[in-house]
Amino acid sequence: MDTYLKEKSQILDLGAGAGIYTFYYAAKGHTVISTDLTPKHVEIISQRATDEGYANITSAIADATDLSRYPDESFDAVLCLGPLYQLTDIPDQDTCIRECLRVLRPGGLLAAAYVNRMFIYPHLVKSDPGFLDTRWIQTILEEKQISSTEADCFWTDAFFHTPGEIEALIEAYGTQKLVHAASDGISILLRETLNGLTTEQFNSPTF
């Protein structure tokens, strides 16, 4: 995002959690409206912004599928780095994307995060192999989601896209992809090895 954001952008941070991205971009001089569906998260952001003197941060409770409080073309960038994998109904995902694009100015930037369906398996290998049974594998592959109502659910309500699915979801609205970046992949299985590499080794073209 740093590569594409213009100076002093107006940013909407959806599903901001405790505000890690909110404070990062506010510290760079951007104006950020930081939202979350959980009131406690909004309180945390608001209190920290006050304590640390961030006059360029506003926090609010907001549903990522209903941004009607914000007019069309209000923001230079929208950070949707949590909602899409927590919205388990595909129509809600579509609504979320439509709302994000509605409040974006022409040429604005949308950053959207998702959980790669294929990442879940190495994640479970590393964190809790007990869930690598036929039932959970079939659930993830066929239903593409998990529910916290399951007695032995290993996470919370979550939807898992493939890279192709997430691109199709967003590009269906006439967007132009700038970057599709992976953050984890199978590296979770190689953490100790990766952390042990020197800078030269890590940057080697053969790695």
Backbone as JSON Lines, residues from 0, in Angstrom:
{"i":0,"aa":"M","n":[0.82,-1.2,0.0],"ca":[0.0,0.0,0.0],"c":[0.86,1.26,0.0]}
{"i":1,"aa":"D","n":[1.97,1.23,0.72],"ca":[2.82,2.41,0.78],"c":[3.25,2.86,-0.61]}
{"i":2,"aa":"T","n":[3.44,1.9,-1.5],"ca":[3.87,2.21,-2.86],"c":[2.82,3.01,-3.63]}
{"i":3,"aa":"Y","n":[1.55,2.76,-3.35],"ca":[0.47,3.31,-4.16],"c":[-0.28,4.47,-3.5]}
{"i":4,"aa":"L","n":[-0.19,4.61,-2.19],"ca":[-0.92,5.67,-1.51],"c":[-0.31,7.03,-1.77]}
{"i":5,"aa":"K","n":[-1.15,7.99,-2.07],"ca":[-0.65,9.36,-2.17],"c":[-0.55,9.95,-0.77]}
{"i":6,"aa":"E","n":[0.16,11.03,-0.64],"ca":[0.36,11.65,0.68],"c":[-0.98,12.14,1.23]}
{"i":7,"aa":"K","n":[-1.09,12.04,2.57],"ca":[-2.26,12.54,3.3],"c":[-3.58,12.0,2.72]}
{"i":8,"aa":"S","n":[-3.61,10.7,2.51],"ca":[-4.82,10.05,2.02],"c":[-5.88,9.95,3.11]}
{"i":9,"aa":"Q","n":[-7.12,9.87,2.69],"ca":[-8.24,9.57,3.57],"c":[-8.47,8.06,3.5]}
{"i":10,"aa":"I","n":[-8.31,7.37,4.62],"ca":[-8.36,5.9,4.65],"c":[-9.49,5.42,5.54]}
{"i":11,"aa":"L","n":[-10.22,4.42,5.06],"ca":[-11.21,3.72,5.88],"c":[-10.67,2.34,6.2]}
{"i":12,"aa":"D","n":[-10.51,2.05,7.49],"ca":[-10.0,0.75,7.95],"c":[-11.17,-0.05,8.5]}
{"i":13,"aa":"L","n":[-11.6,-1.09,7.76],"ca":[-12.73,-1.92,8.15],"c":[-12.26,-3.14,8.92]}
{"i":14,"aa":"G","n":[-13.0,-3.5,9.97],"ca":[-12.59,-4.65,10.77],"c":[-11.21,-4.44,11.32]}
{"i":15,"aa":"A","n":[-10.98,-3.28,11.9],"ca":[-9.63,-2.85,12.27],"c":[-9.05,-3.6,13.47]}
{"i":16,"aa":"G","n":[-9.88,-4.33,14.21],"ca":[-9.36,-5.01,15.4],"c":[-8.83,-4.0,16.39]}
{"i":17,"aa":"A","n":[-7.61,-4.23,16.87],"ca":[-6.99,-3.3,17.82],"c":[-6.28,-2.14,17.11]}
{"i":18,"aa":"G","n":[-6.32,-2.13,15.77],"ca":[-5.86,-0.96,15.04],"c":[-4.42,-0.98,14.56]}
{"i":19,"aa":"I","n":[-3.86,-2.15,14.34],"ca":[-2.44,-2.21,13.93],"c":[-2.2,-1.42,12.64]}
{"i":20,"aa":"Y","n":[-3.11,-1.54,11.66],"ca":[-2.94,-0.8,10.4],"c":[-3.36,0.65,10.56]}
{"i":21,"aa":"T","n":[-4.38,0.87,11.37],"ca":[-4.82,2.25,11.63],"c":[-3.68,3.11,12.12]}
{"i":22,"aa":"F","n":[-2.97,2.64,13.13],"ca":[-1.91,3.45,13.72],"c":[-0.68,3.52,12.81]}
{"i":23,"aa":"Y","n":[-0.45,2.46,12.04],"ca":[0.67,2.48,11.1],"c":[0.48,3.61,10.09]}
{"i":24,"aa":"Y","n":[-0.7,3.69,9.49],"ca":[-0.92,4.69,8.45],"c":[-1.14,6.08,9.03]}
{"i":25,"aa":"A","n":[-1.73,6.17,10.19],"ca":[-1.87,7.47,10.83],"c":[-0.5,8.07,11.15]}
{"i":26,"aa":"A","n":[0.43,7.21,11.57],"ca":[1.78,7.69,11.88],"c":[2.5,8.2,10.64]}
{"i":27,"aa":"K","n":[2.03,7.78,9.46],"ca":[2.62,8.25,8.21],"c":[1.93,9.51,7.68]}
{"i":28,"aa":"G","n":[1.0,10.04,8.44],"ca":[0.37,11.31,8.08],"c":[-0.96,11.2,7.39]}
{"i":29,"aa":"H","n":[-1.49,9.98,7.23],"ca":[-2.79,9.81,6.62],"c":[-3.9,10.01,7.65]}
{"i":30,"aa":"T","n":[-5.09,10.35,7.2],"ca":[-6.26,10.45,8.07],"c":[-7.02,9.14,7.99]}
{"i":31,"aa":"V","n":[-7.29,8.53,9.14],"ca":[-7.87,7.19,9.15],"c":[-9.17,7.17,9.96]}
{"i":32,"aa":"I","n":[-10.21,6.65,9.35],"ca":[-11.42,6.29,10.1],"c":[-11.33,4.8,10.35]}
{"i":33,"aa":"S","n":[-11.23,4.44,11.62],"ca":[-10.98,3.06,12.02],"c":[-12.27,2.44,12.56]}
{"i":34,"aa":"T","n":[-12.73,1.38,11.94],"ca":[-14.01,0.8,12.33],"c":[-13.89,-0.69,12.66]}
{"i":35,"aa":"D","n":[-14.82,-1.11,13.48],"ca":[-14.92,-2.54,13.81],"c":[-16.33,-2.8,14.29]}
{"i":36,"aa":"L","n":[-16.75,-4.06,14.19],"ca":[-18.08,-4.44,14.65],"c":[-18.1,-4.68,16.16]}
{"i":37,"aa":"T","n":[-16.93,-4.86,16.75],"ca":[-16.81,-5.13,18.18],"c":[-16.57,-3.83,18.94]}
{"i":38,"aa":"P","n":[-17.5,-3.41,19.78],"ca":[-17.34,-2.15,20.51],"c":[-16.05,-2.05,21.31]}
{"i":39,"aa":"K","n":[-15.61,-3.16,21.9],"ca":[-14.38,-3.14,22.71],"c":[-13.18,-2.74,21.86]}
{"i":40,"aa":"H","n":[-13.11,-3.22,20.63],"ca":[-12.0,-2.86,19.75],"c":[-12.02,-1.36,19.45]}
{"i":41,"aa":"V","n":[-13.21,-0.84,19.2],"ca":[-13.35,0.59,18.91],"c":[-12.91,1.42,20.12]}
{"i":42,"aa":"E","n":[-13.26,0.96,21.31],"ca":[-12.86,1.66,22.53],"c":[-11.33,1.66,22.68]}
{"i":43,"aa":"I","n":[-10.71,0.52,22.38],"ca":[-9.25,0.41,22.49],"c":[-8.57,1.39,21.54]}
{"i":44,"aa":"I","n":[-9.05,1.45,20.31],"ca":[-8.46,2.36,19.33],"c":[-8.65,3.8,19.74]}
{"i":45,"aa":"S","n":[-9.87,4.13,20.17],"ca":[-10.18,5.5,20.56],"c":[-9.31,5.94,21.74]}
{"i":46,"aa":"Q","n":[-9.16,5.07,22.72],"ca":[-8.37,5.42,23.9],"c":[-6.9,5.58,23.54]}
{"i":47,"aa":"R","n":[-6.39,4.67,22.74],"ca":[-4.98,4.78,22.36],"c":[-4.73,6.04,21.53]}
{"i":48,"aa":"A","n":[-5.66,6.34,20.61],"ca":[-5.5,7.55,19.79],"c":[-5.46,8.79,20.67]}
{"i":49,"aa":"T","n":[-6.29,8.81,21.69],"ca":[-6.3,9.94,22.62],"c":[-5.01,9.99,23.43]}
{"i":50,"aa":"D","n":[-4.61,8.85,23.98],"ca":[-3.42,8.79,24.83],"c":[-2.16,9.19,24.07]}
{"i":51,"aa":"E","n":[-2.09,8.81,22.79],"ca":[-0.87,9.05,22.02],"c":[-0.97,10.29,21.12]}
{"i":52,"aa":"G","n":[-2.08,11.01,21.23],"ca":[-2.2,12.28,20.53],"c":[-2.42,12.18,19.04]}
{"i":53,"aa":"Y","n":[-3.12,11.16,18.57],"ca":[-3.42,11.02,17.14],"c":[-4.7,11.78,16.81]}
{"i":54,"aa":"A","n":[-4.55,12.99,16.34],"ca":[-5.72,13.79,15.95],"c":[-6.27,13.35,14.6]}
{"i":55,"aa":"N","n":[-5.53,12.53,13.87],"ca":[-5.95,12.09,12.53],"c":[-6.58,10.7,12.53]}
{"i":56,"aa":"I","n":[-7.03,10.24,13.71],"ca":[-7.73,8.96,13.8],"c":[-9.12,9.19,14.4]}
{"i":57,"aa":"T","n":[-10.13,8.64,13.72],"ca":[-11.49,8.61,14.25],"c":[-11.93,7.16,14.3]}
{"i":58,"aa":"S","n":[-12.55,6.73,15.38],"ca":[-12.99,5.34,15.48],"c":[-14.51,5.28,15.55]}
{"i":59,"aa":"A","n":[-15.06,4.19,15.0],"ca":[-16.52,4.04,14.98],"c":[-16.89,2.58,14.85]}
{"i":60,"aa":"I","n":[-18.04,2.23,15.41],"ca":[-18.6,0.89,15.21],"c":[-19.24,0.86,13.83]}
{"i":61,"aa":"A","n":[-18.89,-0.12,13.02],"ca":[-19.46,-0.21,11.68],"c":[-19.46,-1.65,11.19]}
{"i":62,"aa":"D","n":[-20.47,-1.99,10.43],"ca":[-20.61,-3.29,9.78],"c":[-20.07,-3.15,8.36]}
{"i":63,"aa":"A","n":[-19.15,-4.01,7.99],"ca":[-18.52,-3.91,6.66],"c":[-19.5,-4.14,5.52]}
{"i":64,"aa":"T","n":[-20.68,-4.67,5.81],"ca":[-21.68,-4.87,4.76],"c":[-22.66,-3.71,4.68]}
{"i":65,"aa":"D","n":[-22.5,-2.72,5.55],"ca":[-23.39,-1.56,5.54],"c":[-22.59,-0.31,5.91]}
{"i":66,"aa":"L","n":[-22.09,0.38,4.91],"ca":[-21.31,1.59,5.13],"c":[-22.13,2.83,4.77]}
{"i":67,"aa":"S","n":[-23.45,2.74,4.96],"ca":[-24.35,3.81,4.54],"c":[-24.07,5.13,5.25]}
{"i":68,"aa":"R","n":[-23.38,5.1,6.36],"ca":[-23.04,6.35,7.03],"c":[-22.0,7.16,6.26]}
{"i":69,"aa":"Y","n":[-21.33,6.5,5.31],"ca":[-20.29,7.17,4.53],"c":[-20.77,7.41,3.1]}
{"i":70,"aa":"P","n":[-20.66,8.64,2.62],"ca":[-21.12,8.96,1.26],"c":[-20.27,8.27,0.19]}
{"i":71,"aa":"D","n":[-20.81,8.24,-1.01],"ca":[-20.06,7.72,-2.15],"c":[-18.75,8.5,-2.31]}
{"i":72,"aa":"E","n":[-17.73,7.79,-2.74],"ca":[-16.44,8.4,-3.1],"c":[-15.87,9.28,-1.98]}
{"i":73,"aa":"S","n":[-15.84,8.7,-0.76],"ca":[-15.36,9.44,0.41],"c":[-13.89,9.21,0.73]}
{"i":74,"aa":"F","n":[-13.31,8.1,0.23],"ca":[-11.98,7.7,0.68],"c":[-11.03,7.43,-0.47]}
{"i":75,"aa":"D","n":[-9.76,7.7,-0.21],"ca":[-8.71,7.39,-1.17],"c":[-8.33,5.91,-1.11]}
{"i":76,"aa":"A","n":[-8.56,5.28,0.05],"ca":[-8.2,3.87,0.23],"c":[-9.13,3.23,1.25]}
{"i":77,"aa":"V","n":[-9.44,1.97,1.02],"ca":[-10.2,1.18,1.98],"c":[-9.4,-0.07,2.32]}
{"i":78,"aa":"L","n":[-9.19,-0.28,3.6],"ca":[-8.51,-1.49,4.08],"c":[-9.57,-2.48,4.54]}
{"i":79,"aa":"C","n":[-9.72,-3.56,3.8],"ca":[-10.67,-4.61,4.16],"c":[-9.83,-5.86,4.49]}
{"i":80,"aa":"L","n":[-9.14,-5.79,5.61],"ca":[-8.13,-6.81,5.92],"c":[-8.61,-7.83,6.96]}
{"i":81,"aa":"G","n":[-9.9,-7.84,7.23],"ca":[-10.45,-8.8,8.17],"c":[-11.82,-9.31,7.79]}
{"i":82,"aa":"P","n":[-12.7,-8.45,7.29],"ca":[-14.09,-8.87,7.09],"c":[-14.31,-10.03,6.15]}
{"i":83,"aa":"L","n":[-13.58,-10.12,5.04],"ca":[-13.94,-11.11,4.02],"c":[-13.83,-12.54,4.5]}
{"i":84,"aa":"Y","n":[-12.87,-12.84,5.37],"ca":[-12.78,-14.23,5.82],"c":[-13.64,-14.49,7.06]}
{"i":85,"aa":"Q","n":[-14.3,-13.44,7.56],"ca":[-15.23,-13.63,8.67],"c":[-16.68,-13.6,8.21]}
{"i":86,"aa":"L","n":[-16.9,-13.2,6.97],"ca":[-18.23,-13.25,6.38],"c":[-18.39,-14.6,5.7]}
{"i":87,"aa":"T","n":[-19.19,-15.47,6.28],"ca":[-19.28,-16.84,5.77],"c":[-20.33,-17.0,4.68]}
{"i":88,"aa":"D","n":[-21.17,-15.99,4.48],"ca":[-22.16,-16.04,3.4],"c":[-21.61,-15.27,2.19]}
{"i":89,"aa":"I","n":[-21.59,-15.92,1.04],"ca":[-21.05,-15.28,-0.16],"c":[-21.8,-13.99,-0.53]}
{"i":90,"aa":"P","n":[-23.15,-13.94,-0.4],"ca":[-23.84,-12.67,-0.67],"c":[-23.34,-11.54,0.22]}
{"i":91,"aa":"D","n":[-22.99,-11.83,1.47],"ca":[-22.44,-10.81,2.35],"c":[-21.07,-10.35,1.88]}
{"i":92,"aa":"Q","n":[-20.29,-11.29,1.35],"ca":[-18.97,-10.92,0.81],"c":[-19.14,-9.97,-0.38]}
{"i":93,"aa":"D","n":[-20.1,-10.28,-1.24],"ca":[-20.37,-9.41,-2.38],"c":[-20.8,-8.03,-1.92]}
{"i":94,"aa":"T","n":[-21.68,-7.98,-0.93],"ca":[-22.14,-6.7,-0.41],"c":[-20.98,-5.9,0.17]}
{"i":95,"aa":"C","n":[-20.1,-6.58,0.88],"ca":[-18.93,-5.92,1.46],"c":[-18.07,-5.28,0.37]}
{"i":96,"aa":"I","n":[-17.79,-6.03,-0.69],"ca":[-16.97,-5.49,-1.77],"c":[-17.66,-4.32,-2.45]}
{"i":97,"aa":"R","n":[-18.96,-4.45,-2.69],"ca":[-19.7,-3.35,-3.32],"c":[-19.64,-2.08,-2.47]}
{"i":98,"aa":"E","n":[-19.79,-2.23,-1.16],"ca":[-19.75,-1.09,-0.27],"c":[-18.35,-0.46,-0.24]}
{"i":99,"aa":"C","n":[-17.33,-1.31,-0.21],"ca":[-15.95,-0.8,-0.23],"c":[-15.71,0.04,-1.48]}
{"i":100,"aa":"L","n":[-16.16,-0.47,-2.62],"ca":[-15.93,0.22,-3.88],"c":[-16.8,1.48,-3.99]}
{"i":101,"aa":"R","n":[-17.97,1.43,-3.4],"ca":[-18.86,2.6,-3.45],"c":[-18.24,3.8,-2.74]}
{"i":102,"aa":"V","n":[-17.61,3.56,-1.59],"ca":[-17.07,4.69,-0.82],"c":[-15.67,5.1,-1.29]}
{"i":103,"aa":"L","n":[-15.1,4.34,-2.24],"ca":[-13.8,4.7,-2.79],"c":[-13.93,5.79,-3.85]}
{"i":104,"aa":"R","n":[-12.99,6.7,-3.87],"ca":[-12.93,7.69,-4.93],"c":[-12.41,7.02,-6.21]}
{"i":105,"aa":"P","n":[-12.7,7.59,-7.38],"ca":[-12.17,7.03,-8.63],"c":[-10.65,6.9,-8.56]}
{"i":106,"aa":"G","n":[-10.15,5.73,-8.92],"ca":[-8.72,5.47,-8.84],"c":[-8.24,5.14,-7.44]}
{"i":107,"aa":"G","n":[-9.18,4.96,-6.51],"ca":[-8.81,4.64,-5.12],"c":[-8.28,3.23,-4.98]}
{"i":108,"aa":"L","n":[-7.75,2.94,-3.81],"ca":[-7.11,1.66,-3.54],"c":[-7.94,0.83,-2.57]}
{"i":109,"aa":"L","n":[-8.18,-0.42,-2.92],"ca":[-8.82,-1.37,-2.03],"c":[-7.82,-2.46,-1.69]}
{"i":110,"aa":"A","n":[-7.53,-2.62,-0.41],"ca":[-6.67,-3.71,0.06],"c":[-7.56,-4.73,0.76]}
{"i":111,"aa":"A","n":[-7.61,-5.94,0.24],"ca":[-8.47,-6.98,0.8],"c":[-7.65,-8.2,1.17]}
{"i":112,"aa":"A","n":[-7.89,-8.72,2.37],"ca":[-7.18,-9.91,2.84],"c":[-8.14,-11.1,2.87]}
{"i":113,"aa":"Y","n":[-7.59,-12.27,2.72],"ca":[-8.38,-13.5,2.8],"c":[-7.51,-14.6,3.39]}
{"i":114,"aa":"V","n":[-8.14,-15.69,3.79],"ca":[-7.41,-16.87,4.26],"c":[-7.45,-17.92,3.16]}
{"i":115,"aa":"N","n":[-6.28,-18.26,2.65],"ca":[-6.16,-19.23,1.57],"c":[-6.58,-20.62,2.07]}
{"i":116,"aa":"R","n":[-7.51,-21.23,1.36],"ca":[-8.02,-22.54,1.78],"c":[-6.9,-23.57,1.89]}
{"i":117,"aa":"M","n":[-5.92,-23.49,1.0],"ca":[-4.84,-24.47,1.03],"c":[-3.85,-24.21,2.16]}
{"i":118,"aa":"F","n":[-3.89,-23.0,2.73],"ca":[-3.0,-22.69,3.85],"c":[-3.43,-23.4,5.13]}
{"i":119,"aa":"I","n":[-4.72,-23.69,5.25],"ca":[-5.24,-24.26,6.49],"c":[-4.56,-25.59,6.82]}
{"i":120,"aa":"Y","n":[-4.24,-26.38,5.8],"ca":[-3.66,-27.7,6.06],"c":[-2.26,-27.62,6.67]}
{"i":121,"aa":"P","n":[-1.32,-26.87,6.09],"ca":[-0.02,-26.74,6.77],"c":[-0.14,-26.06,8.12]}
{"i":122,"aa":"H","n":[-1.12,-25.15,8.25],"ca":[-1.35,-24.51,9.54],"c":[-1.72,-25.55,10.6]}
{"i":123,"aa":"L","n":[-2.61,-26.47,10.24],"ca":[-3.01,-27.51,11.19],"c":[-1.9,-28.51,11.44]}
{"i":124,"aa":"V","n":[-1.11,-28.82,10.41],"ca":[0.05,-29.7,10.61],"c":[0.95,-29.13,11.69]}
{"i":125,"aa":"K","n":[1.14,-27.83,11.65],"ca":[2.04,-27.17,12.59],"c":[1.4,-26.96,13.96]}
{"i":126,"aa":"S","n":[0.14,-26.55,13.98],"ca":[-0.47,-26.11,15.24],"c":[-1.25,-27.19,15.97]}
{"i":127,"aa":"D","n":[-2.0,-28.01,15.23],"ca":[-2.82,-29.02,15.89],"c":[-3.2,-30.12,14.91]}
{"i":128,"aa":"P","n":[-2.31,-31.1,14.69],"ca":[-2.56,-32.16,13.7],"c":[-3.8,-33.0,14.0]}
{"i":129,"aa":"G","n":[-4.31,-32.9,15.22],"ca":[-5.49,-33.68,15.56],"c":[-6.7,-33.35,14.7]}
{"i":130,"aa":"F","n":[-6.69,-32.16,14.09],"ca":[-7.81,-31.78,13.24],"c":[-7.66,-32.29,11.81]}
{"i":131,"aa":"L","n":[-6.56,-32.94,11.51],"ca":[-6.35,-33.46,10.15],"c":[-7.04,-34.81,9.99]}
{"i":132,"aa":"D","n":[-8.35,-34.8,10.2],"ca":[-9.13,-36.02,9.97],"c":[-10.05,-35.8,8.78]}
{"i":133,"aa":"T","n":[-10.67,-36.87,8.34],"ca":[-11.47,-36.81,7.11],"c":[-12.6,-35.8,7.21]}
{"i":134,"aa":"R","n":[-13.25,-35.72,8.37],"ca":[-14.39,-34.82,8.5],"c":[-13.99,-33.37,8.28]}
{"i":135,"aa":"W","n":[-12.92,-32.93,8.94],"ca":[-12.52,-31.53,8.83],"c":[-11.95,-31.23,7.44]}
{"i":136,"aa":"I","n":[-11.23,-32.18,6.87],"ca":[-10.69,-31.96,5.52],"c":[-11.83,-31.81,4.52]}
{"i":137,"aa":"Q","n":[-12.84,-32.65,4.62],"ca":[-13.98,-32.55,3.71],"c":[-14.76,-31.27,3.95]}
{"i":138,"aa":"T","n":[-14.91,-30.88,5.2],"ca":[-15.64,-29.65,5.52],"c":[-14.97,-28.45,4.88]}
{"i":139,"aa":"I","n":[-13.65,-28.35,5.01],"ca":[-12.93,-27.21,4.46],"c":[-12.97,-27.22,2.94]}
{"i":140,"aa":"L","n":[-12.79,-28.39,2.33],"ca":[-12.77,-28.47,0.87],"c":[-14.15,-28.25,0.25]}
{"i":141,"aa":"E","n":[-15.18,-28.83,0.86],"ca":[-16.51,-28.82,0.25],"c":[-17.34,-27.61,0.69]}
{"i":142,"aa":"E","n":[-17.31,-27.29,1.97],"ca":[-18.12,-26.18,2.46],"c":[-17.36,-24.85,2.46]}
{"i":143,"aa":"K","n":[-16.04,-24.92,2.37],"ca":[-15.18,-23.73,2.27],"c":[-15.21,-22.88,3.54]}
{"i":144,"aa":"Q","n":[-15.76,-23.4,4.6],"ca":[-15.86,-22.61,5.82],"c":[-15.98,-23.51,7.04]}
{"i":145,"aa":"I","n":[-15.78,-22.91,8.21],"ca":[-15.98,-23.61,9.47],"c":[-16.87,-22.75,10.35]}
{"i":146,"aa":"S","n":[-17.48,-23.38,11.34],"ca":[-18.4,-22.67,12.22],"c":[-18.04,-22.91,13.67]}
{"i":147,"aa":"S","n":[-18.09,-21.86,14.46],"ca":[-17.79,-21.98,15.88],"c":[-18.87,-22.74,16.64]}
{"i":148,"aa":"T","n":[-19.98,-23.03,15.98],"ca":[-21.03,-23.82,16.63],"c":[-20.63,-25.29,16.73]}
{"i":149,"aa":"E","n":[-19.63,-25.7,15.92],"ca":[-19.12,-27.06,16.03],"c":[-18.38,-27.21,17.36]}
{"i":150,"aa":"A","n":[-18.69,-28.27,18.07],"ca":[-18.13,-28.43,19.41],"c":[-16.61,-28.46,19.41]}
{"i":151,"aa":"D","n":[-16.0,-29.0,18.37],"ca":[-14.54,-29.13,18.33],"c":[-13.9,-28.22,17.28]}
{"i":152,"aa":"C","n":[-14.57,-27.1,16.96],"ca":[-14.05,-26.18,15.94],"c":[-12.69,-25.65,16.37]}
{"i":153,"aa":"F","n":[-11.73,-25.6,15.43],"ca":[-10.37,-25.19,15.77],"c":[-10.15,-23.69,15.68]}
{"i":154,"aa":"W","n":[-11.2,-22.94,15.26],"ca":[-11.05,-21.49,15.18],"c":[-12.4,-20.87,15.44]}
{"i":155,"aa":"T","n":[-12.75,-19.81,14.73],"ca":[-14.05,-19.17,14.85],"c":[-14.78,-19.3,13.51]}
{"i":156,"aa":"D","n":[-15.92,-18.64,13.35],"ca":[-16.58,-18.66,12.05],"c":[-15.62,-18.09,11.01]}
{"i":157,"aa":"A","n":[-15.37,-18.81,9.95],"ca":[-14.41,-18.34,8.96],"c":[-14.69,-18.97,7.6]}
{"i":158,"aa":"F","n":[-14.41,-18.17,6.56],"ca":[-14.55,-18.64,5.18],"c":[-13.17,-18.65,4.56]}
{"i":159,"aa":"F","n":[-12.88,-19.7,3.77],"ca":[-11.57,-19.86,3.15],"c":[-11.69,-19.82,1.63]}
{"i":160,"aa":"H","n":[-11.09,-18.8,1.02],"ca":[-11.08,-18.67,-0.43],"c":[-9.82,-19.31,-1.01]}
{"i":161,"aa":"T","n":[-9.86,-19.62,-2.29],"ca":[-8.64,-19.89,-3.03],"c":[-8.2,-18.57,-3.67]}
{"i":162,"aa":"P","n":[-6.95,-18.46,-4.1],"ca":[-6.52,-17.22,-4.77],"c":[-7.4,-16.87,-5.97]}
{"i":163,"aa":"G","n":[-7.79,-17.88,-6.74],"ca":[-8.64,-17.63,-7.89],"c":[-10.01,-17.11,-7.5]}
{"i":164,"aa":"E","n":[-10.56,-17.65,-6.43],"ca":[-11.89,-17.23,-5.99],"c":[-11.89,-15.78,-5.5]}
{"i":165,"aa":"I","n":[-10.87,-15.39,-4.75],"ca":[-10.84,-14.02,-4.23],"c":[-10.66,-13.02,-5.37]}
{"i":166,"aa":"E","n":[-9.84,-13.39,-6.35],"ca":[-9.67,-12.49,-7.5],"c":[-10.97,-12.36,-8.27]}
{"i":167,"aa":"A","n":[-11.67,-13.46,-8.47],"ca":[-12.93,-13.41,-9.2],"c":[-13.96,-12.57,-8.46]}
{"i":168,"aa":"L","n":[-13.99,-12.69,-7.14],"ca":[-14.94,-11.94,-6.32],"c":[-14.75,-10.43,-6.51]}
{"i":169,"aa":"I","n":[-13.51,-10.0,-6.48],"ca":[-13.23,-8.56,-6.54],"c":[-13.21,-8.03,-7.97]}
{"i":170,"aa":"E","n":[-12.67,-8.8,-8.89],"ca":[-12.57,-8.34,-10.28],"c":[-13.91,-8.34,-10.99]}
{"i":171,"aa":"A","n":[-14.91,-9.0,-10.39],"ca":[-16.26,-8.99,-10.98],"c":[-16.84,-7.58,-11.02]}
{"i":172,"aa":"Y","n":[-16.27,-6.68,-10.24],"ca":[-16.78,-5.32,-10.17],"c":[-15.92,-4.34,-10.97]}
{"i":173,"aa":"G","n":[-15.17,-4.88,-11.91],"ca":[-14.43,-4.02,-12.82],"c":[-13.17,-3.4,-12.23]}
{"i":174,"aa":"T","n":[-12.65,-4.01,-11.17],"ca":[-11.44,-3.5,-10.55],"c":[-10.2,-3.93,-11.34]}
{"i":175,"aa":"Q","n":[-9.1,-3.27,-11.07],"ca":[-7.81,-3.64,-11.67],"c":[-6.88,-4.12,-10.58]}
{"i":176,"aa":"K","n":[-6.4,-5.34,-10.68],"ca":[-5.49,-5.88,-9.68],"c":[-4.12,-5.24,-9.81]}
{"i":177,"aa":"L","n":[-3.6,-4.75,-8.7],"ca":[-2.24,-4.22,-8.67],"c":[-1.25,-5.26,-8.17]}
{"i":178,"aa":"V","n":[-1.57,-5.89,-7.05],"ca":[-0.68,-6.89,-6.44],"c":[-1.53,-7.94,-5.76]}
{"i":179,"aa":"H","n":[-1.13,-9.2,-5.91],"ca":[-1.73,-10.29,-5.15],"c":[-0.58,-10.95,-4.39]}
{"i":180,"aa":"A","n":[-0.49,-10.66,-3.11],"ca":[0.67,-11.09,-2.32],"c":[0.3,-12.19,-1.34]}
{"i":181,"aa":"A","n":[1.18,-13.18,-1.22],"ca":[1.02,-14.24,-0.23],"c":[1.85,-13.88,1.01]}
{"i":182,"aa":"S","n":[1.29,-14.1,2.17],"ca":[2.01,-13.74,3.4],"c":[2.54,-14.94,4.17]}
{"i":183,"aa":"D","n":[1.99,-16.13,3.93],"ca":[2.42,-17.29,4.72],"c":[2.76,-18.5,3.86]}
{"i":184,"aa":"G","n":[1.74,-19.14,3.29],"ca":[1.98,-20.36,2.54],"c":[2.55,-21.45,3.43]}
{"i":185,"aa":"I","n":[3.45,-22.25,2.89],"ca":[4.03,-23.34,3.68],"c":[5.17,-22.86,4.57]}
{"i":186,"aa":"S","n":[5.44,-21.54,4.54],"ca":[6.54,-21.03,5.37],"c":[6.3,-21.29,6.85]}
{"i":187,"aa":"I","n":[5.03,-21.49,7.23],"ca":[4.73,-21.77,8.63],"c":[5.41,-23.06,9.08]}
{"i":188,"aa":"L","n":[5.66,-23.98,8.14],"ca":[6.33,-25.23,8.47],"c":[7.85,-25.08,8.51]}
{"i":189,"aa":"L","n":[8.33,-23.96,8.01],"ca":[9.77,-23.76,7.87],"c":[10.26,-22.59,8.72]}
{"i":190,"aa":"R","n":[9.49,-22.2,9.73],"ca":[9.8,-20.98,10.46],"c":[11.21,-20.98,11.04]}
{"i":191,"aa":"E","n":[11.59,-22.07,11.71],"ca":[12.91,-22.11,12.34],"c":[14.01,-22.07,11.28]}
{"i":192,"aa":"T","n":[13.79,-22.77,10.17],"ca":[14.79,-22.76,9.1],"c":[14.93,-21.36,8.49]}
{"i":193,"aa":"L","n":[13.79,-20.72,8.21],"ca":[13.81,-19.39,7.62],"c":[14.46,-18.38,8.55]}
{"i":194,"aa":"N","n":[14.14,-18.46,9.83],"ca":[14.7,-17.52,10.79],"c":[16.2,-17.71,10.97]}
{"i":195,"aa":"G","n":[16.7,-18.89,10.62],"ca":[18.13,-19.17,10.77],"c":[18.96,-18.75,9.58]}
{"i":196,"aa":"L","n":[18.32,-18.32,8.49],"ca":[19.06,-17.92,7.3],"c":[19.69,-16.54,7.49]}
{"i":197,"aa":"T","n":[20.84,-16.36,6.9],"ca":[21.43,-15.02,6.87],"c":[20.69,-14.18,5.83]}
{"i":198,"aa":"T","n":[20.88,-12.89,5.87],"ca":[20.24,-12.0,4.89],"c":[20.64,-12.38,3.47]}
{"i":199,"aa":"E","n":[21.92,-12.71,3.3],"ca":[22.42,-13.1,1.98],"c":[21.74,-14.37,1.49]}
{"i":200,"aa":"Q","n":[21.6,-15.35,2.38],"ca":[20.96,-16.6,2.01],"c":[19.48,-16.38,1.66]}
{"i":201,"aa":"F","n":[18.8,-15.57,2.48],"ca":[17.37,-15.35,2.28],"c":[17.11,-14.64,0.94]}
{"i":202,"aa":"N","n":[18.0,-13.74,0.57],"ca":[17.84,-12.98,-0.67],"c":[18.45,-13.66,-1.9]}
{"i":203,"aa":"S","n":[18.99,-14.84,-1.71],"ca":[19.59,-15.57,-2.82],"c":[18.55,-15.9,-3.89]}
{"i":204,"aa":"P","n":[18.86,-15.7,-5.16],"ca":[17.91,-15.98,-6.22],"c":[17.57,-17.47,-6.32]}
{"i":205,"aa":"T","n":[18.37,-18.32,-5.7],"ca":[18.08,-19.76,-5.75],"c":[17.15,-20.19,-4.63]}
{"i":206,"aa":"F","n":[16.86,-19.27,-3.7],"ca":[15.99,-19.64,-2.56],"c":[14.54,-19.57,-2.93]}
